[in-house]
Amino acid sequence: MISHLLKAESVPIVLVFMICSILSFSCAKVDQTSKEDLKIADYYLNLGTNFGKLGKYQEAVDALKKTIRIKPDHADAHYKLSFVYAKLGNNQEEVDALKKTIRIKPDHADAHYNLGSAYAELGKYQEAVDSIRQAIRIKPDFADAHYNLGLVYMILKDKSSALDEYKVLKDLDDEGAKKLFNEIMR
């Protein structure tokens, strides 16, 4: 009926307007649902964090996984899950959680650093070097990363690279530099 009142050329414009209005209304409804889901995800994230602090690691895993089920791209939930897996001694799960964190947030320097540490614990020293170096690329003044990279280089019997890390570390953390130097000179 409305189309009879409008000129033929204006009908497509009216249809586009109507479709956009419907989509806007639908999107607003989705956003409300998303906000509720985010609140629930944050609740489980906090719950998981608190369980972890209390040493209730399985409960922490369960709560953090609920966060991830609600919001699969929740980098913080994956990152915190990696800590819980580390406490449980589940190194491969720790590595997987850190990789997911990095996939979601590639510039997460701490996740790269912790991935390097996990690789070192698994005896994957070249992977450890690569991950820690990535953390340093993101955050050049990351003193702990320079220190641990120096230690990994010593394990790999690369004294020259370890000394390079010592030189950088001198300007960042004098105490850490002294500790690394003592390890290099053993």
PESULSUL-V629133 format. One record per residue. N is the residue number from 1. RES is the residue in three letters. SS is DSSP state (H for helix, E for strand, - for the rest). BURIAL is + if it has 16 or more other C-alpha atoms within 10 Angstrom, else -. D_LAST is the distance of its C-alpha to the last C-alpha in whole Angstrom. Layout:
# PESULSUL-V629133
((N RES SS BURIAL D_LAST) (N RES SS BURIAL D_LAST))
This chain:
# PESULSUL-V629133
((1 MET - - 91) (2 ILE H - 89) (3 SER H - 89) (4 HIS H - 92) (5 LEU H - 92) (6 LEU - - 89) (7 LYS - - 90) (8 ALA H - 88) (9 GLU H - 86) (10 SER H - 84) (11 VAL H - 84) (12 PRO H - 80) (13 ILE H - 79) (14 VAL H - 80) (15 LEU H - 79) (16 VAL H - 75) (17 PHE H - 76) (18 MET H - 76) (19 ILE H - 73) (20 CYS H - 71) (21 SER H - 72) (22 ILE H - 72) (23 LEU H - 68) (24 SER H - 68) (25 PHE H - 69) (26 SER H - 67) (27 CYS H - 64) (28 ALA H - 64) (29 LYS H - 65) (30 VAL H - 62) (31 ASP H - 60) (32 GLN H - 61) (33 THR H - 60) (34 SER H - 57) (35 LYS H - 56) (36 GLU H - 57) (37 ASP H - 55) (38 LEU H + 52) (39 LYS H - 53) (40 ILE H + 53) (41 ALA H + 49) (42 ASP H + 48) (43 TYR H + 49) (44 TYR H + 47) (45 LEU H + 44) (46 ASN H + 44) (47 LEU H + 45) (48 GLY H + 42) (49 THR H + 40) (50 ASN H + 42) (51 PHE H + 41) (52 GLY H + 38) (53 LYS H - 37) (54 LEU - - 39) (55 GLY - - 37) (56 LYS - - 40) (57 TYR H + 38) (58 GLN H - 41) (59 GLU H + 43) (60 ALA H + 41) (61 VAL H + 41) (62 ASP H + 45) (63 ALA H + 45) (64 LEU H + 43) (65 LYS H + 44) (66 LYS H + 48) (67 THR H + 47) (68 ILE H + 45) (69 ARG H - 49) (70 ILE H + 51) (71 LYS - + 49) (72 PRO - - 46) (73 ASP - + 45) (74 HIS - + 44) (75 ALA H + 40) (76 ASP H + 39) (77 ALA H + 40) (78 HIS H + 38) (79 TYR H + 35) (80 LYS H + 36) (81 LEU H + 37) (82 SER H + 33) (83 PHE H + 32) (84 VAL H + 34) (85 TYR H + 33) (86 ALA H + 30) (87 LYS H - 31) (88 LEU H - 33) (89 GLY - - 30) (90 ASN - - 32) (91 ASN H + 29) (92 GLN H - 32) (93 GLU H + 34) (94 GLU H + 32) (95 VAL H + 31) (96 ASP H + 35) (97 ALA H + 35) (98 LEU H + 33) (99 LYS H + 34) (100 LYS H + 38) (101 THR H + 37) (102 ILE H + 35) (103 ARG H - 38) (104 ILE H + 41) (105 LYS - - 38) (106 PRO - + 36) (107 ASP - + 35) (108 HIS - + 33) (109 ALA H + 30) (110 ASP H + 29) (111 ALA H + 30) (112 HIS H + 28) (113 TYR H + 25) (114 ASN H + 26) (115 LEU H + 27) (116 GLY H + 23) (117 SER H + 22) (118 ALA H + 25) (119 TYR H + 24) (120 ALA H + 20) (121 GLU H - 21) (122 LEU - - 24) (123 GLY - - 21) (124 LYS - - 23) (125 TYR H + 20) (126 GLN H - 22) (127 GLU H + 25) (128 ALA H + 22) (129 VAL H + 21) (130 ASP H + 25) (131 SER H + 26) (132 ILE H + 23) (133 ARG H + 24) (134 GLN H + 28) (135 ALA H + 27) (136 ILE H + 25) (137 ARG H - 29) (138 ILE H + 31) (139 LYS - - 29) (140 PRO - - 27) (141 ASP - + 26) (142 PHE - + 24) (143 ALA H + 21) (144 ASP H + 20) (145 ALA H + 21) (146 HIS H + 19) (147 TYR H + 16) (148 ASN H + 16) (149 LEU H + 17) (150 GLY H + 13) (151 LEU H + 12) (152 VAL H + 15) (153 TYR H + 14) (154 MET H + 10) (155 ILE H - 12) (156 LEU - - 15) (157 LYS - - 12) (158 ASP - - 14) (159 LYS H + 11) (160 SER H - 14) (161 SER H + 16) (162 ALA H + 13) (163 LEU H + 13) (164 ASP H - 17) (165 GLU H + 16) (166 TYR H + 14) (167 LYS H - 17) (168 VAL H + 20) (169 LEU H + 18) (170 LYS H + 18) (171 ASP H - 22) (172 LEU H + 22) (173 ASP - + 20) (174 ASP H - 19) (175 GLU H - 17) (176 GLY H + 16) (177 ALA H + 14) (178 LYS H - 12) (179 LYS H - 11) (180 LEU H + 10) (181 PHE H + 9) (182 ASN H - 6) (183 GLU H - 5) (184 ILE H + 6) (185 MET - - 4) (186 ARG - - 0))
